[in-house]
Each structure stands twice: as C-alpha cells, then as structure tokens.
C-alpha cells in the first residue's frame, strides 16, 4: 500500500475490496489503467491475477464472486471493456456482484482531443462510450474525474453492487487513479429498502394458507438463495415446513442434494422423469429466489395461479402481488410463521429412488453423453470427488444431461444456465478455483471450448489442477437440435453453420502447458480417470469422443417440447 502521504484513489478502492473479502483482481493490462495496476501490485492483501483475454478475465471474476461473494476485474478502456461485456452481462442477469475497473484518457488528453481534434487510441471519439455500453449490464456506472469525489463515487457504486447483487463499473481518468484522496471511513454494507410491513404480513399469511390447503405442495429453490446468503435460512425453512424441494438448473446444489426431501433438479422437459412427475403433480409451488427463464415457460403458462414466487424483483401468490417486499424479509418472516403454525411441518414427502450405478458395462462400448456422465458419477462417488471439487457446466447438451445428476453436496455445481454463454465454463474455472480452493471439473462442448480455449494458459500459469472434458462431436449439437431435430436421424444432415473445425486437442493442451488425453470408450475413460484426478499441478484436457448424432435424451425432450 502507498505511504500515508500518497494514499491514492486506487488505494481507496483496493481497501474497500479487501473489506468486502476480495483478495484477487483479475486483469488484462493496458496503458490507461496502468496507474491502478501499479497500485494493485504495491497493495498488501490483494493480488493481481493476469489473464490472456478480457472476456476470460471477466469470466474468472464471475467464477470468483460465486464463492467469495464479490469479484473484481481490471481492463483497458474501450478494447478491453467492450470485449468483456458478454461476461459482465452474464453476471448481471445471474445476480453476481463484481466491479469492472478501467481508466480512460487523462484530463490533459481530453483537453487536446477537444482543441486539436485528436482521436485517442481505443476511443470511439465519445469519451463516455464505455459507460454508455456498460450501464446496460450494471447497476451503477461512475466516471471519476475528481479525486475529491472519488470516495463517494466508489462507495455508492459498491453499495449498489452489494444491495442488488449485480456488477458495477468504475472508470477513472488516467491521471486520477494515482491522485491523493482521503481514506475510507467505516465499512460498506447493502442498503436495501425495507419491506412494507403490511405487504410482508399478507404475503406470508397467504403463502401459509396456500401451502396448508394444498394436497401436494412443493418448494422450488432458485439461485438468489445463494446470492443473498440465505442458504442456511432456507435449509431451516425446508426442515420446518417438511415439504419436498427441487431447484432450478442455475441453482443446482444451492442446498445439499443428499437431503431426504430433495426430489431432483427441475430443468423443464430435460428433468429426471421422476422429478417432472412430482412437479406436475404439485398443486402449489413455492418458488423462492427463482429467476424463471424460457426453460420454464410451460410451467408458468399452465400453472401460474398455483405458483407463489418471491425473488429480488417481485412477490406474488398466484396473481396477487405484494409491492416493496424483500426476499430476505420474506424468508425470515415465513420461517418464523412456520415455527408457530401447528399445521407444519407437513409430512408425506416422497424421496427419489436411489441413483442407479453404472454397473457392468462392456469396456469397449463407445462413449456417449449418458455413458460419460454415468462413468464420471461412479468415480466421483468412489472418490468423494464433489466434496472438494466443483462441476462446471457450459451451455451445451451436457448442461441438461447433468441436470439429472443427484446426491451432489452443497455448492459443488456452477453453470450460467440463465445467460447461457458458450465458453463460460472454461473461463470461470480459474476464478472458481481461486475463490473457493476447490478443484474445477469442467465439461464443455466443442464449440464452447473453442471460444475460450486460451483460458487453459491462465489455469497453467496459476497451477490450477482443473480437469476440462471436451465433449467432442465436432458440431454445435444443442443448436442443431433446436433448429432441426431431423438432422439426428440416420439420413439427416447437419446444417453447414453447425459444423465445427477439427482440432488436435492433445497438441493444443501441450501447447498451453497442460496435459492432454483422448478417450473413445468406457474402458479408456474408466482407466484414465484415477490417474487424471491424481494430477495436482497442471490442468488436464480430455477429448471425449462421441458420435456426431449422439442426441442426449434430455435434449430431445427439450427440443420436442
């Protein structure tokens, strides 16, 4: 940290980040933002983690925030921030707080731009272009032009991120990050509006009446439970009410799936058939912290009146809405009410049947989506893999196949199932590892991995022993399924735009400094997994060869719905 005489604007932000539990700032360098980077290098208690491309750095900050509670990424103006917008948008819709840090031309450069009509590098000519773009996917954007105003601007933006659990953007003129400013006073915390007492009372009362009157009520848990730190509170609520519960796909492992009341992840038509059956039988669904996507359109269109939905944006019981009601207040209020209501806990929840083990399978069988995940699950159970590792899935067929996995412990699964960006899974693995200390186990499709393969370099550089499986069928299979399912028939043809180039994955792994493997059969995968999981110092890249037309049954049901 700088000495007392030169405590800077950058030092102010870094002090606040450490207070928020941030000890890693992911970055791609740039000349404008060099003042911040120099301060970061000199600051105790927080480290710079370099990445090789901007979207990868932002993905890593997103992965870090999922476990540490807050993330940070430092990027060059224009070319850097614009490159990272996709990753920031994902954090925005998935309620994941992080700060995007940047710097723009200095005070003197701006004067010259006006007086001499100079277009500065990485600039569109509009010095507020970055803010104009980033304000679409953040809850606060600040351009810091005066060091005296910096503390207020930094604090107000970070408070917004804490309150709404979404990203913010902080840009300073190049000469301002190093300018002297006052030190932080106190600590920051979220500043939510209080719930309207009458609305809260009515929502809780109506929820209890609907649950108690239902013959087959069900809890559906969403990702906001994790984002707002409500996992322990909701676990108590689950135990107190006695209801069966499911989670949405984005919220998989928000609670321990070995809980006897868990009935599987609900991913619309891609769900386990037993899970779908129980959701379909439910005559009252309490959706807590759920962000409904179009995967759940059928549920909303046919069961809207039967759904109680409370999240950070709205609270309703059927078509009755309750304004100014906080999710946290509702969970606490409902839990207190359950403790005093003799009708609860309700009994009779039905457990899922035990997960089927792979059993005896011919080792020479070619791998498929189903056989790959069956084998992985079997080995994971034998080695208690998910106790110390996180399964990270991207937007691919694998995401919906993995929705059928059960018995995973709390916080052992990561996806961006709401935003659905190809490449997120490999990009965020670095942040997941550094934010949690857990080993990333990534399953990517060909297309998603190709978009983010350079993230292997950052994993190697940071000695993260991630395992990255690439489900290699050389096509955008999930895209093709939604465009034309007939392509998967024996005489069907994939669209030209859904075919991918062929890569030598083992050579690619070696080029990045990782270890590469290729598996084609069940036996090869079974033999390889123990040795691969024993690797402690390097990332491992595994090409999992599957047939082009291996259509996972979960994707087929989803595409036909």
C-alpha positions as CSV (number, residue, x, y, z in Angstrom):
1,X,0.0,0.0,0.0
2,X,1.2,3.5,-0.6
3,X,2.5,5.5,2.3
4,X,0.3,7.9,4.3
5,X,1.3,10.9,2.2
6,X,0.3,9.4,-1.1
7,X,-2.8,7.3,-0.3
8,X,-4.5,7.3,-3.7
9,X,-7.9,6.8,-5.3
10,X,-6.7,3.3,-6.4
11,X,-5.7,2.6,-2.8
12,X,-9.2,3.6,-1.7
13,X,-10.9,1.2,-4.0
14,X,-8.5,-1.6,-3.1
15,X,-9.1,-1.0,0.6
16,X,-12.8,-1.3,0.1
17,X,-12.4,-4.5,-1.9
18,X,-10.4,-6.2,0.8
19,X,-13.1,-5.2,3.3
20,X,-15.6,-7.0,1.0
21,X,-13.5,-10.2,1.1
22,X,-11.9,-9.7,-2.3
23,X,-8.2,-10.9,-2.4
24,X,-7.8,-11.4,-6.2
25,X,-8.3,-8.9,-9.0
26,X,-8.3,-10.5,-12.5
27,X,-6.8,-8.3,-15.1
28,X,-5.6,-7.7,-18.7
29,X,-3.1,-4.8,-18.8
30,X,-3.5,-1.5,-20.6
31,X,-1.7,1.8,-20.6
32,X,-4.6,3.9,-19.5
33,X,-5.2,1.7,-16.4
34,X,-1.5,1.3,-15.5
35,X,-1.9,3.6,-12.5
36,X,-4.4,1.3,-11.0
37,X,-2.3,-1.8,-11.8
38,X,0.8,-0.3,-10.2
39,X,-1.2,0.5,-7.0
40,X,-2.5,-3.1,-7.1
41,X,1.0,-4.5,-7.3
42,X,2.1,-2.5,-4.3
43,X,-1.0,-3.2,-2.2
44,X,-0.9,-5.8,0.6
45,X,-3.7,-8.3,1.0
46,X,-4.9,-8.4,-2.6
47,X,-3.2,-10.0,-5.7
48,X,-3.3,-9.3,-9.4
49,X,-4.2,-12.4,-11.5
50,X,-3.3,-12.0,-15.1
51,X,-5.4,-13.5,-17.9
52,X,-4.8,-13.6,-21.6
53,X,-8.0,-12.1,-22.9
54,X,-10.6,-9.8,-21.4
55,X,-13.7,-12.0,-21.5
56,X,-11.7,-14.7,-19.8
57,X,-10.7,-12.3,-17.0
58,X,-14.3,-11.2,-16.6
59,X,-15.5,-14.9,-16.6
60,X,-12.8,-15.6,-13.9
61,X,-14.1,-12.7,-11.8
62,X,-17.6,-14.1,-12.2
63,X,-16.4,-17.5,-11.0
64,X,-14.5,-16.0,-8.1
65,X,-17.6,-14.0,-7.0
66,X,-19.8,-17.1,-6.9
67,X,-17.7,-18.3,-3.9
68,X,-16.0,-15.2,-2.4
69,X,-19.2,-13.1,-2.6
70,X,-17.7,-10.3,-4.7
71,X,-15.4,-10.2,-7.7
72,X,-13.2,-7.6,-9.5
73,X,-11.7,-7.3,-13.0
74,X,-9.4,-4.6,-14.3
75,X,-9.4,-3.9,-18.0
76,X,-8.2,-1.5,-20.6
77,X,-10.6,1.2,-21.8
78,X,-12.6,0.5,-25.0
79,X,-11.0,-2.5,-26.5
80,X,-10.9,-4.3,-23.1
81,X,-14.2,-3.3,-21.6
82,X,-16.1,-3.9,-24.8
83,X,-14.6,-7.4,-25.1
84,X,-15.8,-8.3,-21.6
85,X,-19.3,-7.1,-22.0
86,X,-20.7,-10.6,-22.6
87,X,-19.3,-11.9,-19.4
88,X,-20.5,-8.9,-17.4
89,X,-24.0,-9.3,-18.8
90,X,-24.0,-12.9,-17.5
91,X,-23.1,-11.7,-14.0
92,X,-25.8,-9.1,-14.3
93,X,-28.7,-11.4,-15.1
94,X,-27.4,-14.1,-12.7
95,X,-27.2,-11.7,-9.7
96,X,-23.4,-12.0,-9.3
97,X,-21.7,-8.8,-7.9
98,X,-18.4,-7.7,-9.2
99,X,-16.7,-4.4,-10.1
100,X,-15.3,-3.7,-13.6
101,X,-12.3,-1.3,-13.2
102,X,-11.0,0.8,-16.0
103,X,-9.3,4.1,-16.9
104,X,-9.8,6.5,-19.8
105,X,-7.7,9.3,-21.4
106,X,-6.3,11.8,-18.9
107,X,-7.6,15.3,-18.1
108,X,-4.8,16.7,-20.4
109,X,-5.6,14.2,-23.2
110,X,-9.2,15.2,-23.2
111,X,-8.3,18.9,-23.5
112,X,-6.1,18.1,-26.5
113,X,-8.8,15.9,-28.0
114,X,-11.2,18.9,-27.9
115,X,-8.7,21.6,-29.0
116,X,-6.8,19.6,-31.7
117,X,-9.5,17.2,-32.9
118,X,-7.4,14.2,-31.9
119,X,-8.9,10.7,-31.8
120,X,-7.1,8.9,-28.9
121,X,-6.3,5.1,-29.1
122,X,-9.1,2.7,-28.1
123,X,-11.6,5.6,-28.2
124,X,-14.6,6.0,-30.4
125,X,-14.4,9.7,-30.0
126,X,-17.0,9.7,-27.4
127,X,-15.2,9.5,-24.0
128,X,-18.4,8.3,-22.3
129,X,-18.9,5.4,-24.7
130,X,-17.7,2.8,-22.2
131,X,-20.2,4.0,-19.6
132,X,-23.0,4.1,-22.2
133,X,-22.4,0.5,-23.1
134,X,-21.7,-0.9,-19.6
135,X,-24.7,0.8,-18.0
136,X,-26.9,-1.7,-19.9
137,X,-25.4,-4.6,-17.8
138,X,-24.6,-2.9,-14.5
139,X,-26.5,-1.3,-11.6
140,X,-24.1,1.6,-11.3
141,X,-21.6,3.3,-13.6
142,X,-19.2,6.0,-12.4
143,X,-16.6,8.0,-14.2
144,X,-14.2,9.5,-11.7
145,X,-12.8,12.8,-12.8
146,X,-12.0,14.4,-9.4
147,X,-10.1,12.7,-6.7
148,X,-12.1,14.6,-4.0
149,X,-15.3,13.0,-5.3
150,X,-13.8,9.5,-5.7
151,X,-14.6,8.2,-2.2
152,X,-18.3,9.0,-2.6
153,X,-18.5,7.6,-6.2
154,X,-16.6,4.4,-5.3
155,X,-18.7,3.8,-2.1
156,X,-22.0,4.5,-3.8
157,X,-21.3,2.1,-6.7
158,X,-20.1,-0.7,-4.4
159,X,-23.1,-0.3,-2.2
160,X,-25.4,-0.7,-5.2
161,X,-23.5,-3.9,-6.1
162,X,-23.9,-5.3,-2.6
163,X,-27.6,-4.3,-2.5
164,X,-28.6,-5.7,-5.9
165,X,-26.0,-8.5,-6.2
166,X,-25.1,-7.2,-9.6
167,X,-22.0,-5.7,-11.4
168,X,-20.9,-2.1,-11.3
169,X,-18.5,-0.1,-13.5
170,X,-15.8,2.2,-12.1
171,X,-13.8,4.2,-14.7
172,X,-11.3,7.0,-13.7
173,X,-9.3,9.4,-15.9
174,X,-5.8,8.0,-16.3
175,X,-4.3,10.6,-14.0
176,X,-6.9,10.2,-11.3
177,X,-6.2,6.6,-10.1
178,X,-2.8,7.8,-8.7
179,X,-4.2,11.1,-7.2
180,X,-4.3,11.5,-3.5
181,X,-7.6,11.2,-1.7
182,X,-9.0,10.6,1.8
183,X,-9.0,7.2,3.5
184,X,-12.2,5.1,3.8
185,X,-14.4,5.6,6.9
186,X,-16.2,2.6,8.3
187,X,-17.3,-0.3,6.2
188,X,-19.8,-0.8,3.4
189,X,-22.9,-2.9,3.6
190,X,-26.0,-3.5,1.4
191,X,-28.7,-0.8,1.7
192,X,-32.0,-2.4,0.7
193,X,-35.3,-0.6,1.1
194,X,-37.2,-2.1,4.0
195,X,-40.2,-4.3,3.2
196,X,-43.6,-2.8,3.5
197,X,-44.9,-4.4,6.8
198,X,-48.5,-4.9,5.6
199,X,-47.3,-6.5,2.3
200,X,-44.9,-8.8,4.1
201,X,-47.6,-9.9,6.6
202,X,-50.1,-10.5,3.8
203,X,-47.6,-12.4,1.6
204,X,-46.5,-14.7,4.5
205,X,-50.1,-15.4,5.6
206,X,-51.3,-16.1,2.1
207,X,-48.3,-18.4,1.5
208,X,-49.1,-20.4,4.6
209,X,-52.7,-20.8,3.7
210,X,-52.0,-21.9,0.2
211,X,-49.4,-24.4,1.3
212,X,-51.5,-25.9,4.1
213,X,-54.6,-26.2,1.8
214,X,-52.7,-27.9,-1.0
215,X,-52.7,-31.7,-1.3
216,X,-49.2,-31.9,-2.9
217,X,-47.3,-28.6,-2.2
218,X,-43.7,-28.3,-3.4
219,X,-40.7,-25.9,-2.8
220,X,-38.7,-24.8,-5.9
221,X,-35.5,-23.0,-4.9
222,X,-33.6,-20.6,-7.1
223,X,-30.1,-19.1,-7.4
224,X,-30.9,-15.9,-5.5
225,X,-30.9,-18.0,-2.3
226,X,-27.1,-18.4,-2.7
227,X,-26.5,-14.8,-3.9
228,X,-28.3,-13.2,-0.9
229,X,-26.6,-15.6,1.6
230,X,-29.9,-17.3,2.5
231,X,-28.8,-21.0,2.2
232,X,-28.8,-21.7,6.0
233,X,-32.1,-19.9,6.4
234,X,-33.8,-21.7,3.6
235,X,-32.5,-25.1,4.8
236,X,-34.2,-24.4,8.1
237,X,-37.3,-23.4,6.2
238,X,-37.2,-26.7,4.3
239,X,-36.9,-28.7,7.5
240,X,-39.6,-26.7,9.3
241,X,-42.2,-27.0,6.5
242,X,-41.5,-30.6,5.7
243,X,-42.1,-30.2,2.0
244,X,-40.3,-31.9,-0.9
245,X,-38.0,-29.5,-2.7
246,X,-36.4,-29.1,-6.1
247,X,-34.1,-26.5,-7.5
248,X,-33.9,-24.8,-10.9
249,X,-30.9,-25.7,-13.1
250,X,-29.0,-22.5,-12.3
251,X,-29.5,-23.2,-8.6
252,X,-28.3,-26.8,-8.6
253,X,-26.6,-27.6,-5.3
254,X,-27.9,-24.5,-3.6
255,X,-28.6,-27.0,-0.8
256,X,-27.2,-30.4,-0.3
257,X,-28.9,-32.8,-2.7
258,X,-28.5,-35.7,-0.2
259,X,-31.2,-34.1,1.9
260,X,-34.1,-36.7,2.1
261,X,-36.7,-34.1,0.9
262,X,-34.8,-33.4,-2.4
263,X,-36.6,-34.7,-5.5
264,X,-34.0,-33.7,-8.2
265,X,-33.2,-30.6,-10.2
266,X,-36.1,-29.3,-12.3
267,X,-34.9,-28.3,-15.7
268,X,-38.3,-28.4,-17.6
269,X,-38.6,-31.3,-20.0
270,X,-34.9,-32.2,-19.5
271,X,-35.5,-33.2,-15.9
272,X,-35.4,-36.7,-14.5
273,X,-38.8,-38.2,-15.3
274,X,-39.5,-38.8,-11.5
275,X,-38.8,-35.1,-10.9
276,X,-41.0,-33.9,-13.7
277,X,-43.8,-36.2,-12.5
278,X,-43.7,-34.7,-9.0
279,X,-43.6,-31.1,-10.2
280,X,-46.5,-31.9,-12.5
281,X,-48.5,-33.4,-9.6
282,X,-47.9,-30.4,-7.3
283,X,-50.9,-28.2,-6.7
284,X,-49.0,-25.4,-5.0
285,X,-45.4,-24.4,-5.8
286,X,-43.5,-22.0,-3.6
287,X,-40.7,-20.6,-5.7
288,X,-38.1,-18.8,-3.6
289,X,-35.3,-16.9,-5.2
290,X,-36.2,-18.3,-8.6
291,X,-35.5,-16.4,-11.8
292,X,-37.7,-18.1,-14.3
293,X,-36.3,-18.5,-17.8
294,X,-38.0,-19.8,-21.0
295,X,-37.0,-23.3,-19.9
296,X,-39.9,-22.9,-17.6
297,X,-42.5,-21.3,-19.9
298,X,-44.7,-24.4,-19.9
299,X,-44.8,-24.3,-16.1
300,X,-45.7,-20.6,-16.0
301,X,-48.3,-20.8,-18.8
302,X,-50.2,-23.7,-17.2
303,X,-49.6,-23.3,-13.5
304,X,-49.3,-19.5,-13.0
305,X,-52.1,-19.4,-10.4
306,X,-50.6,-22.2,-8.4
307,X,-47.2,-20.6,-8.0
308,X,-46.0,-18.5,-5.1
309,X,-43.0,-16.6,-6.4
310,X,-40.8,-14.4,-4.3
311,X,-37.4,-13.1,-5.6
312,X,-35.5,-9.8,-5.6
313,X,-37.8,-8.3,-8.2
314,X,-41.3,-9.4,-7.2
315,X,-43.5,-11.2,-4.7
316,X,-46.8,-12.8,-5.7
317,X,-49.2,-15.6,-4.7
318,X,-50.8,-16.5,-7.9
319,X,-51.9,-13.2,-9.5
320,X,-51.9,-11.3,-6.2
321,X,-48.8,-9.1,-6.0
322,X,-47.1,-7.6,-2.9
323,X,-45.1,-4.4,-3.6
324,X,-41.9,-3.4,-1.7
325,X,-41.2,-6.8,-0.3
326,X,-37.6,-8.1,0.2
327,X,-36.6,-11.7,-0.4
328,X,-34.6,-11.8,2.8
329,X,-37.5,-10.5,4.9
330,X,-39.9,-12.9,3.3
331,X,-37.7,-15.9,4.1
332,X,-37.2,-14.9,7.7
333,X,-40.9,-14.0,8.1
334,X,-42.1,-17.3,6.6
335,X,-39.7,-19.2,8.8
336,X,-41.0,-17.5,12.0
337,X,-44.6,-18.1,10.9
338,X,-43.9,-21.8,10.2
339,X,-42.5,-22.3,13.7
340,X,-45.8,-21.0,15.2
341,X,-48.2,-22.8,12.9
342,X,-49.3,-26.2,14.2
343,X,-50.1,-27.3,10.6
344,X,-46.4,-27.6,9.9
345,X,-44.3,-29.5,9.3
346,X,-46.3,-31.2,6.6
347,X,-45.4,-34.9,6.2
348,X,-45.5,-37.4,3.4
349,X,-42.7,-36.1,1.2
350,X,-41.5,-38.8,-1.2
351,X,-37.8,-39.4,-1.7
352,X,-36.3,-40.1,-5.1
353,X,-35.3,-43.7,-5.7
354,X,-31.5,-44.3,-5.1
355,X,-29.3,-43.3,-8.0
356,X,-28.5,-46.1,-10.3
357,X,-24.9,-47.1,-10.5
358,X,-23.3,-47.8,-13.9
359,X,-22.8,-51.5,-13.0
360,X,-21.2,-53.9,-15.5
361,X,-20.8,-52.2,-18.9
362,X,-18.7,-53.5,-21.7
363,X,-15.4,-51.5,-21.6
364,X,-15.3,-51.4,-25.4
365,X,-18.6,-49.5,-25.7
366,X,-18.1,-46.2,-27.5
367,X,-18.7,-43.2,-25.2
368,X,-22.0,-41.2,-25.3
369,X,-23.3,-38.4,-23.2
370,X,-25.1,-40.9,-21.0
371,X,-22.1,-43.3,-20.6
372,X,-19.7,-40.4,-19.9
373,X,-21.7,-39.0,-17.1
374,X,-22.5,-42.4,-15.7
375,X,-18.8,-43.2,-15.5
376,X,-17.9,-39.8,-14.0
377,X,-20.6,-40.1,-11.4
378,X,-19.4,-43.6,-10.4
379,X,-15.8,-42.5,-10.0
380,X,-16.9,-39.3,-8.2
381,X,-18.9,-41.4,-5.7
382,X,-16.0,-43.8,-5.1
383,X,-13.5,-40.9,-4.6
384,X,-15.9,-38.4,-2.9
385,X,-14.9,-36.1,-5.6
386,X,-17.6,-33.5,-5.1
387,X,-16.6,-32.8,-1.5
388,X,-13.5,-30.9,-2.8
389,X,-14.3,-30.3,-6.4
390,X,-16.8,-28.2,-8.4
391,X,-18.6,-29.5,-11.5
392,X,-18.7,-26.6,-14.0
393,X,-21.1,-26.9,-17.0
394,X,-21.5,-24.7,-20.0
395,X,-24.4,-24.1,-22.3
396,X,-24.3,-27.4,-24.2
397,X,-26.1,-30.7,-24.2
398,X,-24.0,-31.7,-21.2
399,X,-25.7,-29.0,-19.1
400,X,-29.1,-30.6,-19.4
401,X,-27.7,-34.2,-19.1
402,X,-26.0,-33.1,-15.8
403,X,-29.3,-31.7,-14.6
404,X,-30.2,-35.4,-13.9
405,X,-27.3,-35.9,-11.5
406,X,-28.3,-36.3,-7.9
407,X,-26.5,-36.7,-4.5
408,X,-24.2,-33.7,-5.0
409,X,-23.2,-31.7,-1.9
410,X,-24.0,-28.0,-1.4
411,X,-22.0,-25.5,-3.6
412,X,-20.5,-28.2,-5.8
413,X,-22.0,-27.1,-9.2
414,X,-21.6,-24.0,-11.3
415,X,-23.3,-23.0,-14.6
416,X,-24.5,-19.9,-16.3
417,X,-27.8,-21.6,-17.1
418,X,-29.7,-18.3,-17.2
419,X,-27.4,-16.3,-19.5
420,X,-26.2,-19.4,-21.4
421,X,-22.9,-18.1,-22.9
422,X,-20.7,-20.6,-24.7
423,X,-17.2,-20.6,-23.1
424,X,-18.2,-19.5,-19.7
425,X,-17.4,-22.9,-18.1
426,X,-13.7,-22.9,-19.0
427,X,-13.3,-19.2,-18.5
428,X,-14.7,-19.1,-15.0
429,X,-12.8,-22.2,-13.7
430,X,-9.8,-20.0,-12.7
431,X,-12.0,-17.8,-10.5
432,X,-13.8,-20.8,-9.0
433,X,-10.5,-22.3,-8.0
434,X,-9.0,-19.2,-6.5
435,X,-12.3,-18.1,-4.8
436,X,-13.1,-21.4,-3.3
437,X,-10.0,-23.6,-3.1
438,X,-12.0,-26.3,-4.8
439,X,-10.8,-28.2,-7.9
440,X,-12.7,-27.3,-11.1
441,X,-14.1,-30.2,-13.1
442,X,-15.2,-28.7,-16.4
443,X,-17.4,-30.3,-19.0
444,X,-17.6,-28.2,-22.2
445,X,-18.9,-28.8,-25.7
446,X,-16.6,-28.4,-28.7
447,X,-18.0,-25.0,-29.6
448,X,-17.9,-23.6,-26.2
449,X,-14.4,-24.8,-25.5
450,X,-13.1,-23.4,-28.8
451,X,-14.3,-19.9,-27.7
452,X,-12.4,-20.0,-24.5
453,X,-9.5,-22.5,-25.0
454,X,-6.9,-19.8,-24.2
455,X,-8.2,-19.9,-20.6
456,X,-6.0,-23.0,-20.3
457,X,-3.0,-20.7,-20.3
458,X,-4.2,-18.8,-17.3
459,X,-5.0,-22.1,-15.5
460,X,-1.5,-23.4,-16.2
461,X,0.1,-20.1,-15.1
462,X,-1.7,-20.3,-11.8
463,X,-1.0,-24.0,-11.3
464,X,-4.7,-24.8,-11.1
465,X,-5.3,-28.6,-11.4
466,X,-8.5,-28.2,-13.3
467,X,-9.8,-31.1,-15.4
468,X,-11.5,-29.9,-18.7
469,X,-13.5,-32.5,-20.6
470,X,-14.4,-31.5,-24.1
471,X,-17.4,-33.5,-25.5
472,X,-16.1,-33.8,-29.0
473,X,-18.7,-34.4,-31.6
474,X,-17.4,-31.6,-33.9
475,X,-20.8,-29.9,-34.1
476,X,-23.0,-27.4,-32.3
477,X,-25.3,-30.2,-31.3
478,X,-27.6,-28.3,-29.0
479,X,-28.1,-25.6,-31.6
480,X,-28.8,-28.1,-34.3
481,X,-31.4,-29.9,-32.1
482,X,-33.4,-26.6,-31.7
483,X,-33.0,-25.7,-35.4
484,X,-33.9,-29.1,-36.9
485,X,-34.2,-32.3,-34.8
486,X,-34.4,-34.4,-38.0
487,X,-30.7,-33.9,-38.5
488,X,-30.1,-36.5,-35.9
489,X,-32.0,-39.2,-37.8
490,X,-29.8,-41.7,-39.7
491,X,-30.2,-40.0,-43.1
492,X,-30.3,-36.5,-41.6
493,X,-27.8,-33.8,-42.4
494,X,-26.4,-31.1,-40.0
495,X,-26.6,-27.5,-41.2
496,X,-23.3,-26.2,-42.5
497,X,-23.3,-23.5,-39.9
498,X,-23.5,-26.0,-37.1
499,X,-20.3,-27.9,-38.1
500,X,-17.0,-27.1,-36.4
501,X,-13.4,-27.3,-37.3
502,X,-11.4,-30.3,-36.1
503,X,-8.7,-29.6,-33.5
504,X,-5.9,-31.7,-32.2
505,X,-6.8,-31.3,-28.5
506,X,-3.8,-33.2,-27.2
507,X,-1.4,-30.9,-29.1
508,X,-3.4,-27.9,-28.1
509,X,-3.1,-28.9,-24.4
510,X,0.6,-29.4,-24.8
511,X,1.0,-26.0,-26.5
512,X,-0.6,-24.3,-23.5
513,X,1.4,-26.3,-21.0
514,X,-1.4,-28.6,-19.9
515,X,-1.7,-32.4,-20.1
516,X,-3.8,-33.8,-22.9
517,X,-5.7,-37.1,-23.3
518,X,-8.2,-38.6,-25.7
519,X,-10.8,-41.2,-24.8
520,X,-13.2,-43.1,-27.1
521,X,-14.6,-45.9,-25.0
522,X,-16.0,-46.5,-21.5
523,X,-12.9,-48.6,-20.6
524,X,-10.5,-45.9,-21.6
525,X,-12.3,-43.4,-19.5
526,X,-12.5,-45.7,-16.5
527,X,-8.8,-46.4,-16.7
528,X,-7.8,-42.8,-17.2
529,X,-9.9,-41.1,-14.5
530,X,-7.9,-42.2,-11.5
531,X,-4.6,-41.1,-12.9
532,X,-6.0,-37.9,-14.3
533,X,-7.6,-37.0,-10.9
534,X,-4.2,-37.6,-9.2
535,X,-2.6,-34.8,-11.2
536,X,-2.0,-32.0,-8.7
537,X,0.0,-29.3,-10.5
538,X,-1.3,-28.9,-14.1
539,X,-4.7,-28.6,-15.8
540,X,-5.8,-31.7,-17.7
541,X,-7.6,-31.5,-21.1
542,X,-9.5,-34.6,-22.1
543,X,-11.1,-35.0,-25.6
544,X,-14.2,-37.2,-25.1
545,X,-15.0,-38.6,-28.5
546,X,-18.7,-39.1,-29.1
547,X,-20.8,-39.7,-32.2
548,X,-22.0,-36.6,-34.1
549,X,-25.6,-37.8,-33.8
550,X,-25.5,-38.9,-30.2
551,X,-28.6,-37.0,-29.2
552,X,-29.0,-36.9,-25.4
553,X,-32.5,-37.9,-24.4
554,X,-32.8,-34.8,-22.3
555,X,-32.1,-32.5,-25.3
556,X,-34.5,-34.5,-27.4
557,X,-37.3,-33.9,-24.8
558,X,-36.4,-30.3,-24.6
559,X,-36.3,-29.8,-28.4
560,X,-39.7,-31.5,-28.8
561,X,-41.4,-29.5,-26.1
